[in-house]
Amino acid sequence: MSDKKTIKIYLYTRFERMWHWFQACIIIFLIITGLEVHGTYSLFGFQKAVQLHNIAGLTWLGMFAFFIFWLIITNEWKQYIPTSKKLFAVIMYYVRGIFKGDPHPVQKSKGAKHNPLQRLAYLGISALLLPAQMTTG
């Protein structure tokens, strides 16, 4: 029998976990109402779907603004600064190392929650995809 104790460490704060689940739910709801607006099926009715879709979109936008505010106030924005350090190693891990059972080249910590590839992805999503989606609806 082992005398080792397991210690739980939460790298992501309660707010970050809640933000993640809020986004997941609201995006699924936006997809459901958006498909109805485009005539794929009828669940709420066209007018109600448009109204719910707009409310959900504005709610998400308000929460996103609060998330940006939270990132600035808590200095968590530093987690999203892109880096090329170990980027190729992470890419090679996802190309072949993950299938061979290799250890991940970048370990998570309180100061570095995202690997270099995730940081680039979040930059692309935040700088390109979200503004395009927000302006086009």
C-alpha positions in Angstrom: 0.0 0.0 0.0 1.2 3.5 -0.9 1.5 6.3 1.6 1.4 8.9 -1.1 -1.4 11.5 -0.8 -3.1 12.9 -3.8 -3.3 16.6 -3.8 -5.8 18.4 -6.0 -4.5 21.5 -7.7 -6.9 23.7 -9.6 -4.9 25.5 -12.4 -8.0 27.2 -13.6 -10.0 29.5 -11.3 -13.7 29.0 -10.6 -14.4 32.0 -12.9 -12.4 30.4 -15.8 -14.2 27.1 -15.4 -17.6 28.9 -15.3 -16.7 31.1 -18.3 -15.8 27.9 -20.2 -19.1 26.2 -19.5 -21.1 29.4 -20.1 -19.5 29.8 -23.5 -20.1 26.1 -24.4 -23.8 26.4 -23.5 -24.3 29.8 -25.2 -22.6 28.7 -28.4 -24.7 25.5 -28.6 -27.8 27.7 -28.0 -26.6 30.1 -30.7 -26.2 27.3 -33.2 -29.6 25.9 -32.4 -31.4 29.3 -32.9 -29.2 30.2 -35.8 -30.1 27.0 -37.7 -33.7 27.7 -37.0 -33.4 31.3 -38.3 -32.0 29.8 -41.5 -34.9 27.5 -41.9 -33.3 24.2 -41.0 -36.2 23.2 -38.7 -38.8 24.8 -36.5 -38.5 24.7 -32.7 -39.3 28.2 -31.4 -40.7 29.7 -34.5 -38.8 32.2 -36.7 -39.6 35.4 -34.8 -38.9 33.9 -31.4 -35.7 32.2 -32.7 -34.4 35.6 -34.0 -35.2 37.3 -30.7 -33.6 34.5 -28.6 -30.5 34.4 -30.9 -30.0 38.2 -30.6 -30.4 38.1 -26.8 -28.0 35.2 -26.6 -25.5 36.9 -28.8 -25.6 40.2 -26.9 -25.4 38.2 -23.6 -22.2 36.5 -24.9 -20.8 39.8 -26.0 -21.4 41.4 -22.6 -19.8 38.4 -20.9 -16.8 38.5 -23.3 -16.3 42.1 -22.4 -16.3 41.2 -18.7 -13.9 38.3 -19.4 -11.4 40.8 -21.1 -11.8 43.1 -18.1 -11.1 40.1 -15.7 -8.0 39.2 -17.8 -6.6 42.7 -17.4 -7.4 43.1 -13.7 -6.0 39.7 -12.7 -3.0 39.9 -15.1 -4.1 36.6 -16.6 -3.8 38.2 -20.1 -0.1 37.1 -19.9 -1.3 33.5 -20.3 -2.3 34.3 -23.9 1.0 35.9 -25.1 2.2 33.8 -28.1 5.6 32.2 -27.9 7.6 30.1 -30.3 9.5 28.4 -27.5 8.9 24.6 -27.9 6.3 25.3 -30.6 7.8 22.7 -33.0 8.0 20.1 -30.1 4.3 20.6 -29.4 3.4 20.3 -33.0 5.4 17.1 -33.3 3.8 15.7 -30.2 0.3 16.2 -31.7 1.5 14.8 -35.1 3.1 11.6 -33.8 4.2 11.7 -30.1 0.6 11.4 -28.7 0.1 8.1 -30.6 3.4 6.7 -29.3 2.6 7.6 -25.7 5.3 10.3 -25.4 5.0 12.8 -22.5 3.7 16.2 -23.5 6.7 18.6 -24.1 5.2 21.5 -22.2 3.8 20.9 -18.6 1.0 23.1 -17.3 1.6 25.4 -14.4 -0.1 28.3 -12.7 2.1 30.6 -14.7 1.7 28.8 -18.1 -1.7 27.2 -18.5 -1.5 27.0 -22.3 1.1 25.5 -24.5 2.5 27.5 -27.4 0.1 26.0 -30.0 -2.9 26.8 -27.8 -1.6 30.4 -27.4 -1.4 30.8 -31.2 -4.9 29.3 -31.6 -6.4 31.6 -29.0 -4.7 34.6 -30.6 -6.1 33.6 -34.0 -9.6 33.1 -32.6 -9.5 36.3 -30.6 -7.9 38.6 -33.2 -9.5 37.2 -36.4 -12.4 34.8 -35.9 -14.3 36.6 -33.2 -14.3 40.1 -34.8 -15.4 38.6 -38.1 -18.2 36.6 -36.4 -19.3 39.6 -34.3 -19.5 41.9 -37.3 -21.2 39.5 -39.6 -23.4 37.8 -37.0 
